[in-house]
Amino acid sequence: IDLLESFNRYWRIEEVFIPAKRDRFGRRFRFARFADVMDAQALLDKIEGTWFGTYKLRANLPRFIREEKESVDGNRRNGGAF
């Protein structure tokens, strides 16, 4: 299952990042940034525990908030990240 396609069922995805680093058990992790999230906790509750094939999704709110980036047209971008 394509991660981007799967997350788009819940909310519009702005960015997905899959680092090469693995956790201490050798598992990979992923980051998704959702666009225009007004209530991050409600979105988290909605996607927590979703199954992707044989993998159960564990979602967290970000520990660190990245600064908003300014887009090419000069508008600010923001969104919730999981």
DSSP file (Angstrom, degrees, kcal/mol; ACC not computed):
  #  RESIDUE AA STRUCTURE BP1 BP2  ACC     N-H-->O    O-->H-N    N-H-->O    O-->H-N    TCO  KAPPA ALPHA  PHI   PSI    X-CA   Y-CA   Z-CA
    1    1 A I              0   0    0      0, 0.0     2,-0.4     0, 0.0     3,-0.0   0.000 360.0 360.0 360.0 132.3    0.0    0.0    0.0
    2    2 A D     >  -     0   0    0      1,-0.1     4,-2.4     2,-0.0     5,-0.2  -0.584 360.0-144.6 -72.6 126.2    1.4    3.4   -0.9
    3    3 A L  H  > S+     0   0    0     -2,-0.4     4,-2.6     1,-0.2     5,-0.2   0.906  97.7  49.4 -60.3 -45.8    1.8    5.5    2.2
    4    4 A L  H  > S+     0   0    0      1,-0.2     4,-1.7     2,-0.2    -1,-0.2   0.921 112.4  47.8 -61.5 -45.0    0.9    8.8    0.6
    5    5 A E  H  4 S+     0   0    0      1,-0.2     4,-0.4     2,-0.2    -1,-0.2   0.892 112.3  50.2 -62.9 -40.9   -2.3    7.3   -0.9
    6    6 A S  H >< S+     0   0    0     -4,-2.4     3,-1.3     1,-0.2     4,-0.3   0.923 110.7  47.5 -66.0 -45.5   -3.3    5.7    2.4
    7    7 A F  H >X S+     0   0    0     -4,-2.6     4,-1.8     1,-0.3     3,-1.8   0.819  99.5  68.8 -66.4 -30.2   -2.8    8.9    4.5
    8    8 A N  T 3< S+     0   0    0     -4,-1.7    -1,-0.3     1,-0.3    -2,-0.2   0.670  85.7  70.5 -64.8 -14.7   -4.8   10.9    1.9
    9    9 A R  T <4 S+     0   0    0     -3,-1.3    -1,-0.3    -4,-0.4    -2,-0.2   0.810 109.1  33.9 -66.9 -28.8   -7.9    8.9    3.1
   10   10 A Y  T <4 S-     0   0    0     -3,-1.8     2,-0.3     1,-0.4    -2,-0.2   0.836 133.1 -20.7 -95.5 -40.0   -7.7   10.8    6.3
   11   11 A W  S  < S-     0   0    0     -4,-1.8    -1,-0.4    26,-0.0     2,-0.3  -0.979  78.6 -74.7-164.9 162.5   -6.4   14.3    5.4
   12   12 A R        -     0   0    0     -2,-0.3    23,-2.7    23,-0.3     2,-0.4  -0.538  49.0-137.2 -71.0 127.2   -4.6   16.1    2.6
   13   13 A I  E     +A   34   0A   0     -2,-0.3    21,-0.3    21,-0.2     3,-0.1  -0.697  24.3 179.3 -89.8 133.5   -0.8   15.2    2.8
   14   14 A E  E     -     0   0A   0     19,-3.5     2,-0.3    -2,-0.4    20,-0.2   0.782  69.5  -3.6 -96.9 -37.1    1.7   18.0    2.4
   15   15 A E  E     -A   33   0A   0     18,-1.7    18,-3.4     2,-0.0     2,-0.4  -0.986  50.6-162.8-159.0 142.6    4.9   15.9    2.8
   16   16 A V  E     -A   32   0A   0     -2,-0.3     2,-0.4    16,-0.2    16,-0.2  -1.000  13.4-173.3-127.9 133.4    6.1   12.4    3.6
   17   17 A F  E     -A   31   0A   0     14,-2.9    14,-2.8    -2,-0.4    -2,-0.0  -0.994   9.5-172.2-130.7 129.2    9.7   11.7    4.7
   18   18 A I        -     0   0    0     -2,-0.4    12,-0.2    12,-0.2    -2,-0.0  -0.913  17.9-153.6-120.5 101.4   11.2    8.3    5.2
   19   19 A P        -     0   0    0      0, 0.0    10,-0.3     0, 0.0    -2,-0.0  -0.315  20.9-126.3 -72.6 158.2   14.7    8.5    6.8
   20   20 A A  S    S+     0   0    0      8,-0.1     2,-0.0     2,-0.1    -2,-0.0   0.727  82.4 101.4 -73.0 -22.3   17.4    5.9    6.2
   21   21 A K        -     0   0    0      1,-0.0     8,-0.6     7,-0.0     2,-0.3  -0.295  60.3-153.4 -65.2 146.6   17.8    5.6   10.0
   22   22 A R  B     -C   28   0B   0      6,-0.2     6,-0.2     1,-0.1    -2,-0.1  -0.819  17.2-109.6-117.4 159.5   16.1    2.7   11.9
   23   23 A D    >   -     0   0    0      4,-3.0     3,-2.1    -2,-0.3    -1,-0.1  -0.166  48.2 -85.7 -78.0-178.2   14.9    2.3   15.4
   24   24 A R  T 3  S+     0   0    0      1,-0.3    -1,-0.1     2,-0.1    -2,-0.0   0.646 130.1  54.2 -67.7 -12.8   16.7    0.1   18.0
   25   25 A F  T 3  S-     0   0    0      2,-0.1    -1,-0.3     3,-0.0     3,-0.1   0.354 121.2-105.5 -98.9   3.9   14.7   -2.9   16.8
   26   26 A G  S <  S+     0   0    0     -3,-2.1     2,-0.3     1,-0.3    -2,-0.1   0.554  76.1 136.8  85.6   8.8   15.7   -2.4   13.1
   27   27 A R        -     0   0    0      1,-0.0    -4,-3.0    -5,-0.0    -1,-0.3  -0.629  50.0-128.1 -90.3 148.0   12.4   -1.0   12.0
   28   28 A R  B     -C   22   0B   0     -2,-0.3     2,-0.3    -6,-0.2    -6,-0.2  -0.561  21.2-157.0 -86.9 156.6   12.0    2.0    9.8
   29   29 A F        -     0   0    0     -8,-0.6     2,-0.3   -10,-0.3    -8,-0.0  -0.896   1.6-152.0-130.7 164.4    9.8    5.0   10.6
   30   30 A R        -     0   0    0     -2,-0.3     2,-0.4   -12,-0.2   -12,-0.2  -0.934   5.0-145.9-136.4 155.3    8.2    7.7    8.6
   31   31 A F  E     -A   17   0A   0    -14,-2.8   -14,-2.9    -2,-0.3     2,-0.4  -0.977  13.6-171.4-122.0 137.3    7.0   11.2    9.0
   32   32 A A  E     -A   16   0A   0     -2,-0.4    50,-3.8   -16,-0.2     2,-0.6  -0.994   9.8-155.8-128.3 136.8    4.0   12.7    7.4
   33   33 A R  E     -AB  15  81A   0    -18,-3.4   -19,-3.5    -2,-0.4   -18,-1.7  -0.959  13.1-153.8-111.8 120.7    3.0   16.4    7.4
   34   34 A F  E     -AB  13  80A   0     46,-4.1    46,-0.9    -2,-0.6     3,-0.4  -0.721  17.6-120.6 -94.1 143.9   -0.7   17.0    6.9
   35   35 A A  E    S- B   0  79A   0    -23,-2.7   -23,-0.3    -2,-0.3    44,-0.2  -0.614  80.0  -2.9 -88.3 141.3   -1.9   20.3    5.4
   36   36 A D  S    S+     0   0    0     42,-1.0     2,-0.5    -2,-0.3    -1,-0.2   0.858  75.8 177.2  53.2  49.2   -4.2   22.8    7.1
   37   37 A V        +     0   0    0     -3,-0.4     3,-0.2     1,-0.2    -1,-0.2  -0.741  14.6 177.8 -86.1 122.7   -4.8   20.9   10.3
   38   38 A M  S    S+     0   0    0     -2,-0.5     2,-0.4     1,-0.3    -1,-0.2   0.812  79.3  29.3 -91.3 -35.6   -7.0   22.8   12.8
   39   39 A D     >  +     0   0    0      1,-0.1     4,-1.8     2,-0.0    -1,-0.3  -0.830  64.1 178.8-129.9  92.2   -7.2   20.1   15.5
   40   40 A A  H  > S+     0   0    0     -2,-0.4     4,-2.6    -3,-0.2     5,-0.2   0.860  81.9  55.2 -63.4 -37.5   -4.1   17.9   15.5
   41   41 A Q  H  > S+     0   0    0      1,-0.2     4,-2.6     2,-0.2    -1,-0.2   0.898 106.6  50.6 -65.3 -39.7   -5.3   15.7   18.4
   42   42 A A  H  > S+     0   0    0      2,-0.2     4,-1.6     1,-0.2    -1,-0.2   0.900 112.2  47.2 -64.1 -40.6   -8.6   14.9   16.6
   43   43 A L  H  X S+     0   0    0     -4,-1.8     4,-1.9     2,-0.2     5,-0.2   0.913 111.3  51.8 -65.9 -42.3   -6.6   13.8   13.5
   44   44 A L  H  X S+     0   0    0     -4,-2.6     4,-2.2     1,-0.2    -2,-0.2   0.928 109.4  49.5 -58.8 -46.3   -4.2   11.8   15.6
   45   45 A D  H  < S+     0   0    0     -4,-2.6    -1,-0.2     1,-0.2    -2,-0.2   0.850 109.9  53.1 -61.0 -34.5   -7.1   10.0   17.3
   46   46 A K  H  < S+     0   0    0     -4,-1.6    -1,-0.2    -5,-0.2    -2,-0.2   0.874 118.0  32.9 -70.3 -38.2   -8.6    9.3   13.9
   47   47 A I  H >< S+     0   0    0     -4,-1.9     3,-1.9    -3,-0.1    -2,-0.2   0.658  88.1 113.5 -96.4 -16.2   -5.5    7.6   12.4
   48   48 A E  T 3< S+     0   0    0     -4,-2.2    10,-0.2     1,-0.3    12,-0.0  -0.332  85.4  14.8 -59.3 130.2   -4.0    6.0   15.5
   49   49 A G  T 3  S+     0   0    0      8,-1.7    -1,-0.3     1,-0.3     9,-0.1   0.507  85.1 152.2  85.4   5.1   -4.2    2.2   15.3
   50   50 A T    <   -     0   0    0     -3,-1.9     7,-3.6     6,-0.1     2,-0.4  -0.429  40.4-130.9 -66.5 142.0   -4.8    2.1   11.5
   51   51 A W  E     -D   56   0C   0      5,-0.2     2,-0.6    -2,-0.1     5,-0.2  -0.832  18.2-169.5 -99.0 133.7   -3.5   -1.1    9.8
   52   52 A F  E >   -D   55   0C   0      3,-3.5     3,-2.0    -2,-0.4     2,-0.5  -0.893  69.6 -60.1-117.0  94.9   -1.4   -1.0    6.6
   53   53 A G  T 3  S-     0   0    0     -2,-0.6    -2,-0.0     1,-0.3     0, 0.0  -0.552 122.3 -15.5  64.8-117.8   -1.3   -4.6    5.5
   54   54 A T  T 3  S+     0   0    0     -2,-0.5     2,-0.5    -3,-0.1    -1,-0.3   0.292 121.7  92.5 -99.3   9.2    0.4   -6.3    8.4
   55   55 A Y  E <   -D   52   0C   0     -3,-2.0    -3,-3.5     0, 0.0     2,-0.5  -0.896  64.3-146.4-110.4 130.7    1.7   -3.1   10.1
   56   56 A K  E     -D   51   0C   0     -2,-0.5     2,-0.3    -5,-0.2    -5,-0.2  -0.818  23.5-123.3 -94.9 129.6   -0.2   -1.2   12.7
   57   57 A L        -     0   0    0     -7,-3.6    -8,-1.7    -2,-0.5     2,-0.5  -0.517  21.2-167.1 -74.6 131.6    0.3    2.6   12.6
   58   58 A R        -     0   0    0     -2,-0.3     2,-0.4   -10,-0.2   -10,-0.1  -0.990  14.2-169.3-115.1 123.7    1.5    4.3   15.7
   59   59 A A        +     0   0    0     -2,-0.5     2,-0.3   -15,-0.1    23,-0.1  -0.890   9.3 179.0-119.8 145.5    1.1    8.1   15.5
   60   60 A N        -     0   0    0     22,-0.5     3,-0.1    -2,-0.4    -2,-0.0  -0.953  33.0-110.9-136.3 155.0    2.5   10.9   17.7
   61   61 A L        -     0   0    0     -2,-0.3    21,-0.1     1,-0.1    19,-0.0  -0.617  54.8 -90.2 -77.7 150.6    2.3   14.6   17.7
   62   62 A P        -     0   0    0      0, 0.0    -1,-0.1     0, 0.0     3,-0.1  -0.328  24.0-150.3 -66.0 143.0    5.6   16.2   16.9
   63   63 A R  S    S+     0   0    0      1,-0.2     2,-0.4    -3,-0.1    -2,-0.0   0.813  87.1  37.2 -76.9 -32.2    8.0   16.9   19.7
   64   64 A F  S    S-     0   0    0     -3,-0.0     2,-0.6     0, 0.0    -1,-0.2  -0.958  76.9-141.8-124.1 138.9    9.5   19.8   17.8
   65   65 A I        -     0   0    0     -2,-0.4     2,-0.1    -3,-0.1     3,-0.1  -0.882  18.7-136.4-101.8 123.3    7.7   22.3   15.6
   66   66 A R        -     0   0    0     -2,-0.6     3,-0.1     1,-0.1     2,-0.0  -0.465  30.8 -99.6 -73.5 149.7    9.6   23.3   12.5
   67   67 A E        -     0   0    0     -2,-0.1    -1,-0.1     1,-0.1     2,-0.1  -0.375  47.0 -95.6 -65.0 148.5    9.5   27.0   11.6
   68   68 A E        -     0   0    0     -3,-0.1     2,-0.3     1,-0.1    10,-0.1  -0.413  39.6-136.4 -65.2 140.3    7.0   27.9    8.9
   69   69 A K  E     -E   77   0D   0      8,-0.6     8,-2.1    -2,-0.1     2,-0.6  -0.738   9.6-127.2 -97.4 147.7    8.5   28.0    5.5
   70   70 A E  E     -E   76   0D   0     -2,-0.3     6,-0.2     6,-0.2     5,-0.1  -0.840  27.3-138.4 -94.2 127.9    7.7   30.7    3.0
   71   71 A S    >   -     0   0    0      4,-2.9     3,-1.8    -2,-0.6    -1,-0.0  -0.177  29.9 -93.6 -78.7 175.7    6.6   29.4   -0.3
   72   72 A V  T 3  S+     0   0    0      1,-0.3    -1,-0.1     2,-0.1    -2,-0.0   0.838 125.7  53.7 -59.0 -35.9    7.6   30.7   -3.7
   73   73 A D  T 3  S-     0   0    0      2,-0.1    -1,-0.3     1,-0.1     3,-0.1   0.424 120.4-107.1 -84.0   3.9    4.5   33.0   -3.9
   74   74 A G  S <  S+     0   0    0     -3,-1.8     2,-0.2     1,-0.3    -2,-0.1   0.389  78.1 128.7  91.1  -3.6    5.4   34.5   -0.5
   75   75 A N        -     0   0    0      1,-0.1    -4,-2.9    -5,-0.1    -1,-0.3  -0.559  61.0-114.1 -83.7 150.9    2.6   32.8    1.5
   76   76 A R  E     -E   70   0D   0     -6,-0.2     2,-0.4    -2,-0.2    -6,-0.2  -0.608  25.5-148.6 -83.1 144.2    3.4   31.0    4.7
   77   77 A R  E     +E   69   0D   0     -8,-2.1    -8,-0.6    -2,-0.3     2,-0.3  -0.900  24.4 159.2-111.0 142.0    2.9   27.2    4.8
   78   78 A N        +     0   0    0     -2,-0.4   -42,-1.0   -10,-0.1     2,-0.3  -0.953   0.3 148.1-149.8 171.0    1.9   25.3    7.9
   79   79 A G  E     -B   35   0A   0     -2,-0.3     2,-0.3   -44,-0.2   -44,-0.2  -0.915  46.2 -81.1 171.9 165.3    0.4   22.0    8.8
   80   80 A G  E     -B   34   0A   0    -46,-0.9   -46,-4.1    -2,-0.3     2,-0.4  -0.627  39.8-151.7 -85.3 146.3    0.3   19.2   11.4
   81   81 A A  E      B   33   0A   0    -48,-0.3   -48,-0.3    -2,-0.3   -50,-0.0  -0.941 360.0 360.0-121.1 143.1    3.0   16.6   11.3
   82   82 A F              0   0    0    -50,-3.8   -22,-0.5    -2,-0.4   -49,-0.2   0.274 360.0 360.0-133.0 360.0    2.9   12.9   12.5
